[in-house]
Amino acid sequence: MNPLEMTGLEVMQAFVKGLVPAPGIAKTMPMQPVEVEHGRIVFTAIADERHTNPLGGVHGGFAATVLDSVTGCATHTVLAAGEGYGTTDLNIKMCRPIPFNTTLFAEAKVINVGRNLVISEAYIRDEAGKLYAHATATNMIIRR
């Protein structure tokens, strides 16, 4: 299974099924994809004591990393085989503190695909639907 010969959606589907190894960032920020379709992906993510800021809460970088990852993976689902992407812009709004040791759901949807740029939006919510953070992202398509 060569990811360079697969469409972005096929790569993400293989990732959800555990057929492609998780990237290193998924160990640093415990997150994993649980649903995927063309233009949409859902991750679960759990912040723990490794993600604290100097005041003892969850560092905002946790939400930023999860949102960057989920918007990037949503972008990946619309790409052709051999295409990659890079984040050019990530705008985040923190709505409330991220809780510790709670399963959160990060969902991203592609809202526009252009010739060179893909725009997506994402949310981090808990099981009850409470909003913790929102983001919009622009990713540049990288053609090899």
DSSP file (Angstrom, degrees, kcal/mol; ACC not computed):
  #  RESIDUE AA STRUCTURE BP1 BP2  ACC     N-H-->O    O-->H-N    N-H-->O    O-->H-N    TCO  KAPPA ALPHA  PHI   PSI    X-CA   Y-CA   Z-CA
    1    1 A M              0   0    0      0, 0.0     3,-0.1     0, 0.0     5,-0.0   0.000 360.0 360.0 360.0 107.2    0.0    0.0    0.0
    2    2 A N    >   -     0   0    0      1,-0.1     3,-2.2     2,-0.0     4,-0.4  -0.886 360.0-156.2-104.1 109.7    1.8    3.1   -1.3
    3    3 A P  G >  S+     0   0    0      0, 0.0     3,-1.0     0, 0.0    79,-0.5   0.768  92.4  63.9 -56.2 -26.4    0.1    6.3   -0.1
    4    4 A L  G 3  S+     0   0    0      1,-0.2     4,-0.1    77,-0.1    79,-0.0   0.696 103.6  47.8 -71.5 -16.9    1.6    8.2   -3.0
    5    5 A E  G <  S+     0   0    0     -3,-2.2     2,-0.3    76,-0.1    -1,-0.2   0.397 102.1  81.4-100.3   0.9   -0.5    6.1   -5.4
    6    6 A M  S <  S-     0   0    0     -3,-1.0    76,-0.7    -4,-0.4     2,-0.0  -0.764  83.5-111.3-106.5 150.5   -3.7    6.5   -3.4
    7    7 A T     >  -     0   0    0     -2,-0.3     4,-2.2    74,-0.2    73,-0.2  -0.334  37.2-106.4 -67.6 162.9   -6.2    9.4   -3.4
    8    8 A G  H  > S+     0   0    0     71,-2.2     4,-2.4     1,-0.2    69,-0.2   0.884 122.5  52.8 -59.4 -38.6   -6.3   11.5   -0.3
    9    9 A L  H  > S+     0   0    0     70,-0.5     4,-2.6    68,-0.5    -1,-0.2   0.914 108.1  50.3 -64.0 -42.0   -9.7    9.9    0.6
   10   10 A E  H  > S+     0   0    0      2,-0.2     4,-2.1     1,-0.2    -2,-0.2   0.888 110.4  50.3 -63.2 -38.6   -8.2    6.4    0.2
   11   11 A V  H  X S+     0   0    0     -4,-2.2     4,-2.2     2,-0.2    -2,-0.2   0.940 112.4  46.2 -63.1 -47.0   -5.3    7.4    2.5
   12   12 A M  H  X S+     0   0    0     -4,-2.4     4,-2.4     1,-0.2    -2,-0.2   0.876 111.2  52.2 -65.7 -37.6   -7.6    8.8    5.2
   13   13 A Q  H  X S+     0   0    0     -4,-2.6     4,-1.8     2,-0.2    -1,-0.2   0.904 110.6  48.2 -63.6 -40.4   -9.9    5.7    4.9
   14   14 A A  H  <>S+     0   0    0     -4,-2.1     5,-2.7     2,-0.2     6,-0.9   0.877 109.9  53.2 -66.1 -37.2   -6.8    3.5    5.4
   15   15 A F  H ><5S+     0   0    0     -4,-2.2     3,-1.2     4,-0.2    -2,-0.2   0.924 108.0  49.4 -62.8 -46.2   -5.8    5.6    8.4
   16   16 A V  H 3<5S+     0   0    0     -4,-2.4    -1,-0.2     1,-0.3    -2,-0.2   0.879 111.6  49.8 -60.5 -38.4   -9.2    5.2   10.0
   17   17 A K  T 3<5S-     0   0    0     -4,-1.8    -1,-0.3    -5,-0.2    -2,-0.2   0.505 116.4-114.9 -79.9  -4.2   -9.0    1.4    9.5
   18   18 A G  T < 5S+     0   0    0     -3,-1.2    -3,-0.2    -4,-0.4    -2,-0.1   0.650  83.5 120.9  80.4  15.0   -5.5    1.3   11.0
   19   19 A L      < +     0   0    0     -5,-2.7    -4,-0.2    -6,-0.2    -5,-0.1   0.652  69.7  52.4 -85.7 -16.6   -3.9    0.2    7.8
   20   20 A V  S    S-     0   0    0     -6,-0.9    -2,-0.1    -9,-0.1    -1,-0.1  -0.974  99.3-108.0-117.6 132.5   -1.6    3.2    7.7
   21   21 A P        -     0   0    0      0, 0.0    -2,-0.1     0, 0.0    -6,-0.0  -0.270  36.1-107.0 -62.3 145.0    0.5    4.0   10.7
   22   22 A A        -     0   0    0      1,-0.1    10,-0.0    -4,-0.1     5,-0.0  -0.428  37.9-109.8 -67.8 143.1   -0.5    7.0   12.8
   23   23 A P    >   -     0   0    0      0, 0.0     3,-1.5     0, 0.0     4,-0.4  -0.319  29.9-105.5 -70.3 160.6    1.8   10.0   12.5
   24   24 A G  T >> S+     0   0    0      1,-0.3     3,-1.8     2,-0.2     4,-1.3   0.811 116.5  66.3 -56.8 -33.4    4.1   11.0   15.4
   25   25 A I  H 3> S+     0   0    0      1,-0.3     4,-3.1     2,-0.2    -1,-0.3   0.798  90.0  65.8 -61.8 -26.8    1.9   14.0   16.3
   26   26 A A  H <4>S+     0   0    0     -3,-1.5     5,-0.7     1,-0.2    -1,-0.3   0.687 101.9  49.1 -69.9 -16.5   -0.9   11.5   17.2
   27   27 A K  H <45S+     0   0    0     -3,-1.8    -1,-0.2    -4,-0.4    -2,-0.2   0.841 113.8  44.2 -85.2 -38.5    1.3   10.3   20.1
   28   28 A T  H  <5S+     0   0    0     -4,-1.3    -2,-0.2     1,-0.3    -3,-0.1   0.915 127.3  30.9 -70.0 -43.9    2.0   13.8   21.4
   29   29 A M  T  <5S-     0   0    0     -4,-3.1     2,-0.9    -5,-0.2    -1,-0.3  -0.917  94.2-131.0-115.3 100.6   -1.6   14.9   21.0
   30   30 A P  T   5 +     0   0    0      0, 0.0    16,-2.1     0, 0.0     2,-0.3  -0.313  56.6 133.4 -60.2  98.5   -3.8   11.8   21.6
   31   31 A M  E   < +A   45   0A   0     -2,-0.9    14,-0.2    -5,-0.7    -2,-0.1  -0.991  27.4 176.7-146.1 149.7   -6.1   12.0   18.6
   32   32 A Q  E     -A   44   0A   0     12,-2.0    12,-2.5    -2,-0.3     2,-0.2  -0.986  33.0-108.6-154.3 145.6   -7.3    9.6   16.0
   33   33 A P  E     +A   43   0A   0      0, 0.0    10,-0.3     0, 0.0     3,-0.1  -0.523  32.7 170.2 -75.0 140.9   -9.7    9.7   13.1
   34   34 A V  E     +     0   0A   0      8,-3.3     2,-0.3     1,-0.4     9,-0.2   0.564  65.5  28.1-124.3 -18.9  -13.0    7.8   13.6
   35   35 A E  E     +A   42   0A   0      7,-1.5     7,-2.3     2,-0.0    -1,-0.4  -0.996  62.7 174.0-142.6 143.5  -15.1    8.9   10.6
   36   36 A V  E     +A   41   0A   0     -2,-0.3     2,-0.3     5,-0.2     5,-0.2  -0.986   8.7 149.9-152.1 142.0  -14.2    9.9    7.1
   37   37 A E  E >   -A   40   0A   0      3,-2.5     3,-2.3    -2,-0.3     2,-0.2  -0.930  62.0 -55.2-154.3 172.7  -15.9   10.7    3.8
   38   38 A H  T 3  S-     0   0    0     -2,-0.3    40,-0.1     1,-0.3    36,-0.1  -0.369 126.0  -1.0 -57.9 118.3  -15.1   13.0    0.9
   39   39 A G  T 3  S+     0   0    0     35,-0.4    71,-2.7    -2,-0.2     2,-0.3   0.522 123.1  77.1  81.6   6.4  -14.7   16.5    2.3
   40   40 A R  E <   +AB  37 109A   0     -3,-2.3    -3,-2.5    69,-0.2     2,-0.3  -0.997  46.2 169.2-151.4 141.6  -15.3   15.6    6.0
   41   41 A I  E     -AB  36 108A   0     67,-1.9    67,-2.5    -2,-0.3     2,-0.4  -0.990  15.5-154.2-149.6 150.4  -13.5   13.9    8.9
   42   42 A V  E     -AB  35 107A   0     -7,-2.3    -8,-3.3    -2,-0.3    -7,-1.5  -0.995  12.7-173.1-127.3 131.2  -14.1   13.4   12.6
   43   43 A F  E     -AB  33 106A   0     63,-3.0    63,-2.4    -2,-0.4     2,-0.4  -0.838  17.9-139.4-112.4 154.6  -11.3   12.8   15.2
   44   44 A T  E     -AB  32 105A   0    -12,-2.5   -12,-2.0    -2,-0.3     2,-0.3  -0.891  26.9-178.0-102.3 149.8  -11.5   12.0   18.8
   45   45 A A  E     -AB  31 104A   0     59,-1.9    59,-2.6    -2,-0.4     2,-0.4  -0.995  14.3-165.6-149.0 142.9   -9.0   13.8   21.0
   46   46 A I        -     0   0    0    -16,-2.1     2,-0.3    -2,-0.3    57,-0.1  -0.974  10.2-151.2-134.7 118.8   -8.1   13.7   24.7
   47   47 A A  B     +f  100   0B   0     52,-0.5    54,-3.2    55,-0.5    55,-0.3  -0.678  24.0 171.9 -85.1 141.3   -6.0   16.3   26.6
   48   48 A D    >   -     0   0    0     -2,-0.3     3,-2.4    52,-0.2    -1,-0.0  -0.687  52.5 -66.7-135.7-169.1   -4.1   15.1   29.6
   49   49 A E  G >  S+     0   0    0      1,-0.3     3,-1.0    -2,-0.2    -2,-0.0   0.676 122.5  69.0 -61.0 -18.2   -1.4   16.4   32.0
   50   50 A R  G 3  S+     0   0    0      1,-0.2    -1,-0.3   -22,-0.0    -3,-0.0   0.641  95.8  57.3 -70.6 -13.1    1.2   16.5   29.2
   51   51 A H  G <  S+     0   0    0     -3,-2.4     8,-3.6     2,-0.0    -1,-0.2   0.039  78.4 133.7-109.5  25.4   -0.7   19.4   27.7
   52   52 A T  B <   -G   58   0C   0     -3,-1.0     6,-0.2     6,-0.3    -3,-0.0  -0.413  43.7-144.4 -80.6 152.0   -0.7   21.9   30.6
   53   53 A N    >   -     0   0    0      4,-2.6     3,-2.1    -2,-0.1     6,-0.1  -0.487  43.8 -86.3 -97.5 177.4    0.1   25.6   30.4
   54   54 A P  T 3  S+     0   0    0      0, 0.0    -2,-0.1     0, 0.0    -1,-0.0   0.743 129.3  55.7 -59.8 -22.0    1.9   27.5   33.1
   55   55 A L  T 3  S-     0   0    0      2,-0.1     3,-0.1     3,-0.0    -3,-0.0   0.473 120.5-106.8 -90.1  -1.5   -1.4   28.1   34.9
   56   56 A G  S <  S+     0   0    0     -3,-2.1     2,-0.1     1,-0.3     3,-0.1   0.427  83.5 111.1  94.3  -1.1   -2.2   24.4   35.0
   57   57 A G  S    S-     0   0    0      1,-0.1    -4,-2.6    42,-0.0     2,-0.4  -0.350  83.4 -71.5 -93.1-179.6   -5.0   24.3   32.4
   58   58 A V  B     -G   52   0C   0     40,-0.6    40,-0.3    -6,-0.2    -6,-0.3  -0.616  56.5-116.4 -74.3 127.4   -4.9   22.7   28.9
   59   59 A H    >>  -     0   0    0     -8,-3.6     3,-1.9    -2,-0.4     4,-0.6  -0.345  15.0-124.8 -63.9 141.3   -2.6   24.8   26.7
   60   60 A G  H 3> S+     0   0    0      1,-0.3     4,-2.3     2,-0.2     5,-0.2   0.733 106.5  73.9 -60.1 -22.6   -4.2   26.5   23.7
   61   61 A G  H 3> S+     0   0    0      1,-0.2     4,-2.5     2,-0.2    -1,-0.3   0.755  86.8  63.0 -63.3 -24.2   -1.7   24.7   21.5
   62   62 A F  H <> S+     0   0    0     -3,-1.9     4,-2.4   -11,-0.2    -1,-0.2   0.973 108.0  39.8 -63.5 -53.3   -3.6   21.5   22.1
   63   63 A A  H  X S+     0   0    0     -4,-0.6     4,-2.8     1,-0.2     5,-0.2   0.901 115.2  53.7 -62.6 -40.6   -6.8   22.8   20.4
   64   64 A A  H  X S+     0   0    0     -4,-2.3     4,-2.5     1,-0.2    -1,-0.2   0.913 110.8  45.9 -61.2 -43.2   -4.7   24.5   17.7
   65   65 A T  H  X S+     0   0    0     -4,-2.5     4,-2.4     2,-0.2    -2,-0.2   0.922 113.8  47.9 -67.1 -44.1   -2.9   21.3   16.9
   66   66 A V  H  X S+     0   0    0     -4,-2.4     4,-2.7    -5,-0.2     5,-0.2   0.929 114.5  46.6 -62.4 -44.5   -6.0   19.2   16.8
   67   67 A L  H  X S+     0   0    0     -4,-2.8     4,-2.2     2,-0.2     5,-0.3   0.888 112.2  49.6 -67.3 -38.8   -7.8   21.8   14.6
   68   68 A D  H  X S+     0   0    0     -4,-2.5     4,-2.0    -5,-0.2    -1,-0.2   0.909 114.0  47.4 -63.7 -41.0   -4.9   22.1   12.2
   69   69 A S  H  X S+     0   0    0     -4,-2.4     4,-2.4    -5,-0.2    -2,-0.2   0.927 113.4  45.5 -66.4 -45.9   -4.7   18.3   12.0
   70   70 A V  H  X S+     0   0    0     -4,-2.7     4,-2.0     2,-0.2    -2,-0.2   0.879 114.2  47.6 -71.3 -36.8   -8.4   17.8   11.4
   71   71 A T  H  X S+     0   0    0     -4,-2.2     4,-2.2    -5,-0.2    -1,-0.2   0.896 113.0  50.2 -69.1 -37.3   -8.7   20.6    8.8
   72   72 A G  H  X S+     0   0    0     -4,-2.0     4,-2.4    -5,-0.3    -2,-0.2   0.910 110.6  48.6 -63.9 -42.0   -5.7   19.3    7.0
   73   73 A C  H  X S+     0   0    0     -4,-2.4     4,-1.3     2,-0.2    -1,-0.2   0.859 108.9  52.9 -68.5 -34.9   -7.1   15.7    7.0
   74   74 A A  H  < S+     0   0    0     -4,-2.0   -35,-0.4     2,-0.2     4,-0.4   0.924 110.3  48.9 -62.9 -42.9  -10.4   17.0    5.6
   75   75 A T  H >< S+     0   0    0     -4,-2.2     3,-1.9     1,-0.2     4,-0.3   0.919 105.0  58.8 -58.6 -43.8   -8.4   18.8    2.9
   76   76 A H  H >< S+     0   0    0     -4,-2.4     3,-1.5     1,-0.3    -1,-0.2   0.833  94.8  65.4 -56.7 -33.1   -6.6   15.5    2.2
   77   77 A T  T 3< S+     0   0    0     -4,-1.3   -68,-0.5    -3,-0.4    -1,-0.3   0.672 102.0  47.9 -67.1 -15.4   -9.9   13.8    1.4
   78   78 A V  T <  S+     0   0    0     -3,-1.9    -1,-0.3    -4,-0.4     2,-0.2   0.381  92.4 103.5-104.2   3.9  -10.4   15.9   -1.6
   79   79 A L    <   -     0   0    0     -3,-1.5   -71,-2.2    -4,-0.3   -70,-0.5  -0.552  67.7-122.1 -91.5 152.2   -7.0   15.5   -3.1
   80   80 A A    >   -     0   0    0    -73,-0.2     3,-2.0    -2,-0.2   -74,-0.1  -0.354  49.7 -69.9 -79.8 165.9   -5.9   13.3   -6.1
   81   81 A A  T 3  S+     0   0    0      1,-0.3   -74,-0.2   -76,-0.2    -1,-0.2  -0.318 122.6  19.2 -56.0 135.9   -3.3   10.6   -5.8
   82   82 A G  T 3  S+     0   0    0    -76,-0.7    62,-0.6   -79,-0.5     2,-0.3   0.319  97.0 119.6  85.2  -8.7    0.2   12.1   -5.4
   83   83 A E  E <   -C  143   0A   0     -3,-2.0    -1,-0.3    60,-0.1    60,-0.2  -0.660  38.0-177.9 -90.6 147.1   -1.1   15.5   -4.2
   84   84 A G  E     -C  142   0A   0     58,-3.1    58,-2.7    -2,-0.3     2,-0.3  -0.598  10.1-142.9-125.3-170.1   -0.2   16.9   -0.8
   85   85 A Y  E     -C  141   0A   0     56,-0.3     2,-0.3    -2,-0.2    56,-0.2  -0.978   6.2-159.1-153.2 161.6   -1.1   20.0    1.2
   86   86 A G  E     -C  140   0A   0     54,-1.6    54,-3.0    -2,-0.3     2,-0.3  -0.988  30.8-110.9-144.4 141.0    0.3   22.6    3.6
   87   87 A T  E     +C  139   0A   0     -2,-0.3    52,-0.3    52,-0.2     3,-0.1  -0.554  34.0 170.8 -72.6 127.1   -1.5   24.9    5.9
   88   88 A T  E    S+     0   0A   0     50,-2.9     2,-0.3     1,-0.4    51,-0.2   0.644  70.1  15.9-105.5 -23.5   -1.2   28.6    4.9
   89   89 A D  E     +C  138   0A   0     49,-1.6    49,-2.5     2,-0.0     2,-0.4  -0.970  55.8 179.6-154.1 133.5   -3.7   30.0    7.3
   90   90 A L  E     -C  137   0A   0     -2,-0.3     2,-0.5    47,-0.2    47,-0.2  -0.958   6.5-173.0-137.4 117.7   -5.3   28.8   10.5
   91   91 A N  E     -C  136   0A   0     45,-2.8    45,-2.0    -2,-0.4     2,-0.4  -0.955  11.3-172.8-115.6 120.9   -7.7   31.1   12.4
   92   92 A I  E     -C  135   0A   0     -2,-0.5     2,-0.5    43,-0.2    43,-0.2  -0.912  16.9-165.5-121.3 139.3   -8.9   29.8   15.8
   93   93 A K  E     -C  134   0A   0     41,-3.0    41,-2.3    -2,-0.4     2,-0.5  -0.985  14.5-150.1-119.4 118.5  -11.5   30.9   18.3
   94   94 A M  E     -C  133   0A   0     -2,-0.5    39,-0.3    39,-0.2    38,-0.0  -0.782  15.5-179.6 -86.4 125.0  -11.2   29.4   21.8
   95   95 A C        -     0   0    0     37,-2.9    38,-0.2    -2,-0.5    -1,-0.2   0.763  63.9 -14.2 -98.7 -30.2  -14.8   29.3   23.2
   96   96 A R  S    S-     0   0    0     36,-1.4    -1,-0.4     3,-0.0     2,-0.0  -0.960  89.0 -68.1-163.4 163.7  -14.1   27.8   26.7
   97   97 A P        -     0   0    0      0, 0.0   -38,-0.1     0, 0.0    36,-0.0  -0.314  50.2-116.3 -62.2 139.7  -11.2   25.9   28.4
   98   98 A I        -     0   0    0    -40,-0.3   -40,-0.6     1,-0.1     2,-0.1  -0.622  34.7-128.3 -73.0 129.7  -10.5   22.4   27.0
   99   99 A P    >   -     0   0    0      0, 0.0     3,-0.5     0, 0.0   -52,-0.5  -0.449  18.4-111.2 -80.8 155.6  -11.1   19.9   29.8
  100  100 A F  B 3  S+f   47   0B   0      1,-0.2   -52,-0.2    -2,-0.1     3,-0.1  -0.549  89.8   2.7 -80.0 148.0   -8.7   17.2   30.9
  101  101 A N  T 3  S+     0   0    0    -54,-3.2     2,-0.4    -2,-0.2    -1,-0.2   0.786  95.3 127.6  49.2  40.6   -9.2   13.5   30.3
  102  102 A T    <   -     0   0    0     -3,-0.5     2,-0.5   -55,-0.3   -55,-0.5  -0.993  64.0-118.9-127.0 130.8  -12.4   14.0   28.4
  103  103 A T        -     0   0    0     -2,-0.4    24,-0.5   -57,-0.1     2,-0.3  -0.575  37.6-173.4 -71.3 120.9  -13.1   12.5   24.9
  104  104 A L  E     -B   45   0A   0    -59,-2.6   -59,-1.9    -2,-0.5     2,-0.5  -0.792  17.4-134.9-112.4 157.7  -13.7   15.4   22.6
  105  105 A F  E     -BD  44 125A   0     20,-3.4    20,-2.6    -2,-0.3     2,-0.6  -0.962  12.6-166.2-118.3 124.0  -14.8   15.3   18.9
  106  106 A A  E     -BD  43 124A   0    -63,-2.4   -63,-3.0    -2,-0.5     2,-0.4  -0.946  11.7-176.0-110.1 118.6  -13.1   17.4   16.3
  107  107 A E  E     -BD  42 123A   0     16,-2.1    16,-2.0    -2,-0.6     2,-0.4  -0.949   2.9-174.1-118.8 134.2  -15.0   17.6   13.0
  108  108 A A  E     -BD  41 122A   0    -67,-2.5   -67,-1.9    -2,-0.4     2,-0.4  -0.972   3.5-171.3-128.4 144.1  -13.8   19.4    9.9
  109  109 A K  E     -BD  40 121A   0     12,-2.5    12,-2.3    -2,-0.4     2,-0.4  -0.996  26.0-123.3-132.1 137.8  -15.6   20.0    6.6
  110  110 A V  E     + D   0 120A   0    -71,-2.7    10,-0.3    -2,-0.4     3,-0.1  -0.647  26.7 179.2 -75.0 131.7  -14.2   21.4    3.4
  111  111 A I  E     +     0   0A   0      8,-3.0     2,-0.3    -2,-0.4     9,-0.2   0.568  65.4  17.0-112.3 -13.2  -16.2   24.4    2.4
  112  112 A N  E     - D   0 119A   0      7,-1.7     7,-2.8     2,-0.0     2,-0.5  -0.919  54.2-165.7-159.9 134.7  -14.3   25.4   -0.8
  113  113 A V  E     + D   0 118A   0     -2,-0.3     5,-0.2     5,-0.2     2,-0.2  -0.976  20.0 173.0-120.3 118.4  -12.0   23.7   -3.3
  114  114 A G        -     0   0    0      3,-3.2    -2,-0.0    -2,-0.5     0, 0.0  -0.432  50.3 -86.4-108.8-172.2  -10.1   25.9   -5.7
  115  115 A R  S    S+     0   0    0     -2,-0.2     3,-0.1     1,-0.2    -1,-0.0   0.889 122.6   4.6 -63.8 -39.7   -7.4   25.3   -8.2
  116  116 A N  S    S+     0   0    0      1,-0.1    25,-3.0    24,-0.1     2,-0.4   0.531 124.7  57.5-123.4 -12.8   -4.6   25.8   -5.6
  117  117 A L  E     - E   0 140A   0     23,-0.2    -3,-3.2   -32,-0.0     2,-0.4  -0.942  53.0-162.0-128.6 146.1   -6.3   26.3   -2.2
  118  118 A V  E     -DE 113 139A   0     21,-2.6    21,-2.9    -2,-0.4     2,-0.4  -0.995  11.6-158.6-123.3 131.6   -8.8   24.4   -0.1
  119  119 A I  E     +DE 112 138A   0     -7,-2.8    -8,-3.0    -2,-0.4    -7,-1.7  -0.924  17.8 168.3-112.3 134.6  -10.7   26.1    2.7
  120  120 A S  E     -DE 110 137A   0     17,-2.4    17,-2.6    -2,-0.4     2,-0.3  -0.911  21.3-147.2-138.0 165.6  -12.2   24.2    5.6
  121  121 A E  E     -DE 109 136A   0    -12,-2.3   -12,-2.5    -2,-0.3     2,-0.3  -0.962  16.4-172.4-132.6 154.2  -13.8   24.8    9.0
  122  122 A A  E     -DE 108 135A   0     13,-2.6    13,-2.4    -2,-0.3     2,-0.3  -0.967   9.6-159.7-146.9 159.2  -13.7   22.7   12.1
  123  123 A Y  E     -DE 107 134A   0    -16,-2.0   -16,-2.1    -2,-0.3     2,-0.5  -0.985  11.6-147.4-137.3 145.8  -15.1   22.5   15.6
  124  124 A I  E     +DE 106 133A   0      9,-2.6     8,-3.2    -2,-0.3     9,-1.2  -0.985  34.1 162.5-111.7 123.4  -14.1   20.8   18.8
  125  125 A R  E     -DE 105 131A   0    -20,-2.6   -20,-3.4    -2,-0.5     6,-0.2  -0.895  32.7-122.8-133.8 161.8  -17.1   19.7   20.9
  126  126 A D    >   -     0   0    0      4,-1.5     3,-1.8    -2,-0.3   -22,-0.1  -0.384  46.9 -85.8 -94.2-176.8  -17.8   17.3   23.7
  127  127 A E  T 3  S+     0   0    0    -24,-0.5   -23,-0.1     1,-0.3    -1,-0.0   0.803 129.9  53.0 -60.7 -30.1  -20.3   14.4   23.6
  128  128 A A  T 3  S-     0   0    0      2,-0.1    -1,-0.3     1,-0.0     0, 0.0   0.519 121.4-106.7 -83.1  -5.7  -23.2   16.7   24.6
  129  129 A G    <   +     0   0    0     -3,-1.8     2,-0.2     1,-0.3    -2,-0.1   0.491  63.8 156.6  94.5   3.6  -22.3   19.1   21.7
  130  130 A K        -     0   0    0      1,-0.1    -4,-1.5    -5,-0.0     2,-0.4  -0.466  42.1-124.7 -66.5 131.4  -20.8   21.8   23.8
  131  131 A L  E     + E   0 125A   0     -6,-0.2    -6,-0.2    -2,-0.2     3,-0.1  -0.643  36.9 166.3 -84.5 128.7  -18.4   24.0   21.7
  132  132 A Y  E     -     0   0A   0     -8,-3.2   -37,-2.9     1,-0.4   -36,-1.4   0.720  66.7  -2.4-108.3 -35.6  -14.8   24.4   22.9
  133  133 A A  E     -CE  94 124A   0     -9,-1.2    -9,-2.6   -39,-0.3    -1,-0.4  -0.992  54.2-160.3-158.4 153.2  -13.1   25.8   19.9
  134  134 A H  E     +CE  93 123A   0    -41,-2.3   -41,-3.0    -2,-0.3     2,-0.3  -0.972  14.9 179.4-134.3 147.1  -13.7   26.7   16.2
  135  135 A A  E     -CE  92 122A   0    -13,-2.4   -13,-2.6    -2,-0.3     2,-0.4  -0.995  20.1-157.1-146.9 154.0  -11.3   27.2   13.3
  136  136 A T  E     -CE  91 121A   0    -45,-2.0   -45,-2.8    -2,-0.3     2,-0.3  -0.968  22.8-172.2-122.1 147.9  -11.1   28.0    9.7
  137  137 A A  E     -CE  90 120A   0    -17,-2.6   -17,-2.4    -2,-0.4     2,-0.5  -0.989  18.7-153.4-141.0 148.2   -8.1   26.9    7.7
  138  138 A T  E     -CE  89 119A   0    -49,-2.5   -50,-2.9    -2,-0.3   -49,-1.6  -0.990  16.7-168.3-118.8 130.2   -6.7   27.4    4.2
  139  139 A N  E     -CE  87 118A   0    -21,-2.9   -21,-2.6    -2,-0.5     2,-0.4  -0.963  15.7-136.5-120.4 136.1   -4.4   24.7    2.8
  140  140 A M  E     -CE  86 117A   0    -54,-3.0   -54,-1.6    -2,-0.4     2,-0.4  -0.735  23.2-124.8 -87.2 134.8   -2.3   25.0   -0.3
  141  141 A I  E     -C   85   0A   0    -25,-3.0     2,-0.6    -2,-0.4   -56,-0.3  -0.679  21.5-154.8 -80.1 130.0   -2.4   22.1   -2.7
  142  142 A I  E     -C   84   0A   0    -58,-2.7   -58,-3.1    -2,-0.4     2,-0.5  -0.931   7.1-163.8-110.2 116.5    1.1   20.7   -3.4
  143  143 A R  E      C   83   0A   0     -2,-0.6   -60,-0.1   -60,-0.2   -61,-0.1  -0.849 360.0 360.0-102.6 133.8    1.5   18.9   -6.6
  144  144 A R              0   0    0    -62,-0.6    -1,-0.1    -2,-0.5   -61,-0.1   0.440 360.0 360.0 -91.5 360.0    4.5   16.7   -7.2
